[in-house]
Amino acid sequence: MEVGTTRQTITSIEVEKYTASLVLSYKIAHFFDLTIEEVFDFSDVE
């Protein structure tokens, strides 16, 4: 996979069963040429 992880991991992130590490979050955002904040929803973080 382009970001160095499995499809299963990406699916788990999408359904909120897994929280991506900072490094993986960066790789995903970079792949889509976006910022981490544009890819992930931080609205429920205190």
BELFEN-V998132 format. One record per pair of residues at least 12 apart in sequence whose C-alpha atoms are under 7 Angstrom apart, sorted by the first residue. I is the first residue (numbers start at 1). J is the second residue. Records with the same first field share a line. If there is no record, write none. Layout:
I: J  J
This chain:
3: 27  28
